[in-house]
Amino acid sequence: MDTLIQYNAEYIQVDPAHHSDPAVYQPYPSAREHEFTHTDKPTNWLCPAIFSCMCCVLPLGLKAIFYAEEANRRAERNDLRGAEKSANRARNYTISSIVIGIIAWTALLISLLFLSQSLTA
């Protein structure tokens, strides 16, 4: 008894030594199985991007705002793959801006602390 299972119009035959049926066909996994099937709108990074632009590093914050807005535009056009890529770029620029801003502000405060101690001594 041959049993055929349709799966992306591709089939493979299973070795009969491991199955009770002499010829069993199983679906062959294809590249279509790994296609982008995400249907939700990606995370909006616009508010953190604006925060990172105002409080941290301006150029990286501006890039983050640009990509966050691009992700919103692409999501409105139902280009979910492009929206996800733009949202990931906005996230990366936002996080980079915040981390670099924290390091820069910390270095500035430490240098001001040492400068004020050296002036009073």
Backbone as a chain_set.jsonl record, in Angstrom:
{"seq": "MDTLIQYNAEYIQVDPAHHSDPAVYQPYPSAREHEFTHTDKPTNWLCPAIFSCMCCVLPLGLKAIFYAEEANRRAERNDLRGAEKSANRARNYTISSIVIGIIAWTALLISLLFLSQSLTA", "coords": {"N": [[0.836, -1.179, 0.0], [0.786, 2.031, -1.056], [1.383, 5.135, 0.348], [0.914, 8.441, -0.153], [1.995, 11.622, 0.72], [1.281, 14.906, 0.353], [3.43, 17.626, 0.251], [4.522, 20.637, -0.17], [4.732, 19.933, -2.794], [6.74, 18.045, -3.101], [8.369, 14.939, -2.594], [9.705, 12.272, -0.596], [11.018, 8.986, -0.445], [10.669, 6.694, 2.127], [12.903, 4.54, 3.801], [12.092, 1.174, 3.548], [12.938, -0.721, 5.395], [12.825, 0.308, 7.9], [10.183, 0.761, 8.393], [6.829, -0.501, 8.6], [5.157, -0.528, 6.36], [5.73, -1.283, 2.931], [6.409, 0.696, 1.006], [6.621, 3.813, 1.801], [5.912, 7.175, 1.537], [7.311, 10.196, 2.495], [7.06, 13.633, 3.434], [9.341, 15.859, 1.911], [11.578, 18.031, 3.325], [11.799, 21.386, 2.4], [13.241, 24.447, 1.131], [11.228, 26.253, 1.301], [10.005, 25.839, 3.67], [11.328, 27.317, 5.539], [10.7, 29.906, 5.067], [9.911, 33.387, 5.543], [7.391, 33.858, 7.725], [6.208, 35.52, 9.466], [3.578, 37.358, 10.781], [2.848, 39.489, 12.342], [3.007, 42.985, 13.173], [6.175, 44.539, 13.342], [8.164, 45.382, 16.279], [7.878, 48.661, 17.483], [10.339, 50.983, 17.451], [10.45, 53.677, 17.773], [10.021, 55.557, 19.927], [12.119, 54.872, 21.868], [14.21, 55.465, 20.113], [13.982, 58.22, 19.695], [14.464, 59.096, 22.3], [17.144, 58.207, 22.564], [18.321, 59.83, 20.704], [17.975, 62.411, 21.747], [19.2, 62.29, 24.27], [21.62, 60.931, 24.153], [23.799, 59.944, 21.778], [23.796, 61.983, 19.073], [24.077, 61.563, 16.113], [23.788, 58.726, 15.802], [21.326, 58.39, 17.008], [19.678, 59.809, 15.244], [19.866, 58.175, 12.964], [18.631, 55.924, 14.036], [16.025, 56.888, 14.449], [15.318, 57.346, 11.77], [15.329, 54.68, 10.696], [13.406, 53.498, 12.345], [11.114, 54.898, 11.632], [11.024, 54.184, 8.959], [10.515, 51.447, 9.243], [7.915, 51.565, 10.236], [6.58, 52.684, 8.005], [6.98, 50.65, 6.096], [5.643, 48.537, 7.306], [3.038, 49.458, 7.191], [2.624, 49.238, 4.465], [2.455, 46.548, 4.239], [4.85, 45.207, 3.893], [6.321, 43.118, 5.484], [8.696, 41.734, 5.905], [10.685, 43.581, 5.152], [10.022, 45.554, 6.983], [10.641, 44.305, 9.374], [13.419, 44.055, 9.102], [14.163, 46.774, 9.032], [13.244, 47.566, 11.556], [14.942, 46.043, 13.173], [17.386, 47.239, 12.529], [16.873, 49.815, 13.529], [16.625, 49.182, 16.229], [19.266, 48.282, 16.753], [20.792, 50.633, 16.258], [19.644, 52.307, 18.176], [20.268, 51.026, 20.634], [23.064, 51.052, 20.433], [23.539, 53.819, 20.453], [22.609, 54.512, 23.007], [24.32, 52.989, 24.679], [26.879, 53.97, 23.961], [26.448, 56.637, 24.658], [26.069, 56.422, 27.469], [28.607, 55.515, 28.214], [30.148, 57.722, 27.36], [29.051, 59.875, 28.892], [29.643, 58.935, 31.467], [32.461, 58.851, 31.369], [32.904, 61.591, 31.032], [31.881, 62.634, 33.466], [33.618, 61.388, 35.301], [36.079, 62.466, 34.49], [35.57, 65.19, 35.009], [35.271, 65.044, 37.763], [37.885, 64.292, 38.575], [39.235, 66.505, 37.608], [38.14, 68.573, 39.124], [39.054, 67.807, 41.636], [41.791, 68.049, 41.291], [42.074, 70.783, 40.958], [41.323, 71.8, 43.415], [43.308, 70.875, 45.047]], "CA": [[0.0, 0.0, 0.0], [1.568, 3.259, -1.156], [0.747, 6.298, 0.939], [1.581, 9.659, -0.578], [1.653, 12.818, 1.484], [1.703, 16.086, -0.406], [4.069, 18.639, 1.071], [5.252, 21.526, -1.065], [4.838, 19.228, -4.072], [7.972, 17.272, -3.126], [8.224, 13.723, -1.81], [10.841, 11.376, -0.472], [10.597, 7.639, -0.089], [11.275, 6.262, 3.37], [13.484, 3.201, 3.719], [11.112, 0.219, 4.051], [13.477, -1.539, 6.477], [12.489, 0.945, 9.168], [8.74, 0.932, 8.493], [6.067, -1.713, 8.308], [4.681, -0.446, 4.978], [6.872, -1.46, 2.034], [6.795, 1.941, 0.334], [5.969, 4.945, 2.441], [6.477, 8.434, 1.094], [7.243, 11.233, 3.512], [7.35, 14.948, 2.852], [10.736, 16.279, 1.857], [11.662, 19.435, 3.765], [12.375, 22.246, 1.372], [13.599, 25.799, 1.566], [10.003, 27.013, 1.569], [9.638, 25.633, 5.07], [12.005, 28.315, 6.343], [10.362, 31.241, 4.599], [9.439, 34.351, 6.527], [5.945, 33.731, 7.869], [5.803, 36.386, 10.575], [2.458, 38.165, 10.314], [2.609, 40.615, 13.231], [3.772, 44.2, 12.926], [7.377, 44.5, 14.184], [8.23, 46.286, 17.415], [8.113, 50.055, 17.125], [11.468, 51.511, 18.207], [10.503, 55.127, 17.559], [10.182, 56.285, 21.205], [13.503, 54.755, 22.348], [15.122, 56.134, 19.177], [13.916, 59.657, 19.994], [15.184, 59.263, 23.565], [18.584, 58.068, 22.339], [18.768, 60.997, 19.934], [18.008, 63.598, 22.604], [20.011, 62.156, 25.483], [22.878, 60.194, 24.003], [24.627, 60.305, 20.632], [22.876, 62.536, 18.079], [24.055, 60.92, 14.786], [23.219, 57.378, 15.885], [19.913, 58.554, 17.313], [18.979, 60.19, 14.016], [19.755, 56.96, 12.136], [17.634, 55.062, 14.672], [14.708, 57.457, 14.134], [15.067, 57.093, 10.352], [14.974, 53.281, 10.473], [12.149, 53.214, 13.031], [10.048, 55.436, 10.796], [10.978, 53.334, 7.762], [9.836, 50.209, 9.635], [6.479, 51.863, 10.3], [6.069, 52.838, 6.635], [6.959, 49.338, 5.438], [4.585, 47.725, 7.921], [1.763, 49.949, 6.645], [2.512, 48.722, 3.098], [2.471, 45.085, 4.384], [6.176, 44.658, 3.604], [6.701, 42.743, 6.842], [10.112, 41.355, 5.942], [11.436, 44.833, 5.165], [9.735, 46.237, 8.25], [11.415, 43.62, 10.421], [14.829, 44.447, 8.926], [14.321, 48.171, 9.451], [13.077, 47.61, 13.012], [16.179, 45.529, 13.764], [18.408, 48.29, 12.397], [16.528, 50.874, 14.487], [16.988, 48.666, 17.552], [20.725, 48.279, 16.889], [21.272, 52.019, 16.385], [19.175, 52.836, 19.457], [21.076, 50.436, 21.711], [24.429, 51.579, 20.29], [23.539, 55.207, 20.888], [22.458, 54.563, 24.468], [25.538, 52.46, 25.316], [27.958, 54.947, 23.753], [26.104, 57.808, 25.468], [26.353, 56.127, 28.882], [30.069, 55.499, 28.372], [30.654, 59.091, 27.208], [28.662, 60.659, 30.06], [30.41, 58.434, 32.615], [33.835, 59.344, 31.217], [32.881, 63.025, 31.273], [31.73, 62.865, 34.91], [34.85, 60.987, 35.987], [37.121, 63.462, 34.197], [35.236, 66.4, 35.758], [35.569, 64.767, 39.169], [39.339, 64.368, 38.755], [39.643, 67.886, 37.339], [37.778, 69.403, 40.286], [39.951, 67.453, 42.749], [43.138, 68.58, 41.04], [42.023, 72.239, 41.119], [41.233, 72.118, 44.84], [44.526, 70.418, 45.765]], "C": [[0.878, 1.238, 0.0], [0.767, 4.414, -0.58], [1.544, 7.521, 0.532], [1.077, 10.83, 0.259], [2.163, 14.004, 0.686], [2.247, 17.124, 0.557], [4.954, 19.469, 0.153], [5.571, 20.849, -2.39], [6.146, 18.458, -4.202], [7.804, 16.079, -2.191], [9.577, 13.042, -1.673], [10.312, 10.01, -0.074], [11.373, 7.216, 1.145], [11.775, 4.832, 3.196], [12.512, 2.185, 4.312], [11.629, -0.655, 5.188], [13.091, -0.977, 7.842], [10.993, 1.122, 9.375], [8.027, -0.347, 8.098], [5.531, -1.704, 6.875], [5.879, -0.547, 4.033], [7.322, -0.166, 1.354], [5.998, 3.083, 0.934], [6.681, 6.206, 1.976], [6.243, 9.484, 2.168], [7.555, 12.577, 2.848], [8.826, 15.268, 2.942], [10.818, 17.736, 2.292], [12.377, 20.277, 2.717], [12.708, 23.607, 1.956], [12.358, 26.618, 1.887], [9.544, 26.865, 3.018], [10.203, 26.737, 5.952], [11.714, 29.735, 5.878], [9.849, 32.101, 5.751], [7.916, 34.285, 6.595], [5.409, 34.585, 9.011], [4.7, 37.334, 10.086], [2.164, 39.362, 11.209], [3.483, 41.797, 12.821], [4.993, 44.184, 13.845], [7.315, 45.554, 15.295], [8.587, 47.693, 16.947], [9.205, 50.614, 18.032], [11.548, 53.027, 18.121], [10.728, 55.894, 18.867], [11.586, 56.107, 21.791], [14.503, 55.448, 21.421], [15.141, 57.644, 19.43], [14.65, 59.948, 21.302], [16.691, 59.198, 23.351], [19.136, 59.245, 21.546], [18.916, 62.222, 20.833], [19.016, 63.483, 23.738], [21.39, 61.551, 25.264], [23.692, 60.713, 22.826], [23.706, 60.711, 19.487], [22.909, 61.801, 16.731], [23.446, 59.514, 14.807], [21.727, 57.432, 16.196], [19.097, 58.95, 16.087], [18.818, 59.004, 13.071], [18.692, 56.03, 12.706], [16.222, 55.568, 14.379], [14.348, 57.176, 12.68], [14.61, 55.656, 10.126], [13.684, 52.896, 11.189], [10.964, 53.715, 12.209], [9.904, 54.63, 9.506], [10.279, 52.011, 8.063], [8.333, 50.421, 9.716], [5.872, 51.994, 8.899], [5.971, 51.492, 5.929], [5.874, 48.439, 6.017], [3.213, 48.164, 7.419], [1.533, 49.452, 5.219], [2.495, 47.19, 3.065], [3.761, 44.455, 3.887], [6.785, 44.253, 4.946], [8.16, 42.327, 6.95], [10.982, 42.608, 5.991], [11.227, 45.606, 6.452], [10.534, 45.614, 9.384], [12.889, 43.992, 10.321], [15.065, 45.877, 9.395], [14.163, 48.315, 10.965], [14.322, 47.08, 13.718], [17.304, 46.543, 13.66], [18.139, 49.428, 13.38], [16.906, 50.435, 15.901], [18.494, 48.724, 17.757], [21.285, 49.684, 17.056], [20.842, 52.633, 17.716], [20.041, 52.327, 20.602], [22.506, 50.954, 21.646], [24.521, 53.011, 20.793], [23.459, 55.309, 22.405], [23.729, 54.084, 25.161], [26.69, 53.45, 25.164], [27.698, 56.212, 24.568], [26.397, 57.598, 26.942], [27.854, 56.131, 29.128], [30.623, 56.92, 28.298], [30.303, 59.95, 28.42], [29.421, 60.219, 31.305], [31.848, 58.927, 32.553], [33.907, 60.847, 31.487], [32.762, 63.336, 32.769], [32.985, 62.493, 35.681], [35.96, 62.002, 35.731], [36.841, 64.779, 34.911], [35.519, 66.227, 37.25], [37.061, 64.886, 39.434], [39.831, 65.801, 38.538], [39.309, 68.781, 38.532], [38.657, 69.072, 41.495], [41.333, 68.018, 42.55], [43.161, 70.102, 41.195], [41.96, 72.626, 42.588], [42.492, 71.73, 45.603], [45.682, 71.352, 45.615]], "O": [[1.629, 1.471, 0.947], [-0.379, 4.645, -0.965], [2.73, 7.621, 0.845], [-0.126, 10.991, 0.468], [3.353, 14.088, 0.381], [1.608, 17.46, 1.554], [6.028, 19.022, -0.249], [6.574, 21.166, -3.029], [6.614, 18.239, -5.319], [7.18, 16.186, -1.135], [10.468, 13.207, -2.507], [9.266, 9.905, 0.567], [12.594, 7.365, 1.2], [11.141, 4.019, 2.523], [12.137, 2.317, 5.477], [10.828, -1.277, 5.886], [13.039, -1.714, 8.827], [10.573, 1.591, 10.433], [8.56, -1.169, 7.353], [5.457, -2.756, 6.239], [6.929, 0.038, 4.301], [8.52, 0.031, 1.151], [4.83, 3.282, 0.6], [7.908, 6.288, 2.019], [5.135, 9.642, 2.68], [8.234, 12.633, 1.823], [9.476, 14.976, 3.946], [10.182, 18.593, 1.679], [13.438, 19.901, 2.218], [12.478, 23.868, 3.137], [12.427, 27.573, 2.661], [8.777, 27.687, 3.52], [9.629, 27.061, 6.991], [12.418, 30.668, 6.262], [9.415, 31.596, 6.786], [7.233, 34.618, 5.626], [4.282, 34.388, 9.464], [4.879, 38.031, 9.088], [1.308, 40.179, 10.869], [4.541, 41.636, 12.213], [4.861, 43.845, 15.021], [6.515, 46.488, 15.243], [9.482, 47.883, 16.124], [9.019, 50.709, 19.246], [12.606, 53.603, 18.371], [11.558, 56.802, 18.9], [12.201, 57.1, 22.18], [15.524, 55.959, 21.88], [16.2, 58.27, 19.382], [15.376, 60.936, 21.4], [17.435, 60.022, 23.882], [20.3, 59.611, 21.707], [19.873, 62.984, 20.695], [19.624, 64.48, 24.126], [22.249, 61.664, 26.139], [24.221, 61.823, 22.886], [22.931, 59.896, 18.986], [21.843, 61.439, 16.234], [22.672, 59.16, 13.917], [20.956, 56.61, 15.701], [17.97, 58.491, 15.906], [17.769, 58.838, 12.45], [17.936, 55.415, 11.954], [15.323, 54.776, 14.095], [13.211, 56.811, 12.38], [13.613, 55.427, 9.442], [12.939, 52.051, 10.694], [9.939, 53.041, 12.103], [8.793, 54.42, 9.02], [9.53, 51.505, 7.227], [7.559, 49.553, 9.31], [4.784, 51.48, 8.638], [4.988, 51.222, 5.24], [5.256, 47.664, 5.288], [2.323, 47.332, 7.242], [0.39, 49.264, 4.802], [2.519, 46.596, 1.987], [3.767, 43.287, 3.497], [7.649, 44.947, 5.482], [8.792, 42.548, 7.983], [11.916, 42.683, 6.789], [12.152, 46.242, 6.956], [11.044, 46.321, 10.252], [13.542, 44.221, 11.34], [16.051, 46.158, 10.077], [14.874, 49.103, 11.588], [14.717, 47.614, 14.755], [18.092, 46.694, 14.594], [19.069, 49.949, 13.996], [17.445, 51.224, 16.678], [18.96, 49.163, 18.808], [22.155, 49.91, 17.898], [21.597, 53.397, 18.318], [20.493, 53.106, 21.441], [23.101, 51.263, 22.679], [25.475, 53.372, 21.482], [24.169, 56.109, 23.014], [24.174, 54.702, 26.128], [27.397, 53.735, 26.131], [28.634, 56.798, 25.112], [26.919, 58.497, 27.602], [28.325, 56.681, 30.124], [31.485, 57.284, 29.098], [31.157, 60.677, 28.927], [29.804, 61.059, 32.118], [32.398, 59.371, 33.561], [34.863, 61.322, 32.101], [33.468, 64.206, 33.278], [33.376, 63.198, 36.611], [36.7, 62.36, 36.648], [37.776, 65.429, 35.378], [35.957, 67.164, 37.916], [37.467, 65.514, 40.412], [40.75, 66.25, 39.222], [40.102, 69.645, 38.906], [38.972, 69.956, 42.291], [41.988, 68.424, 43.51], [44.206, 70.654, 41.541], [42.486, 73.67, 42.973], [42.711, 72.222, 46.709], [46.757, 71.096, 46.158]]}, "num_chains": 1, "name": "protein.A"}
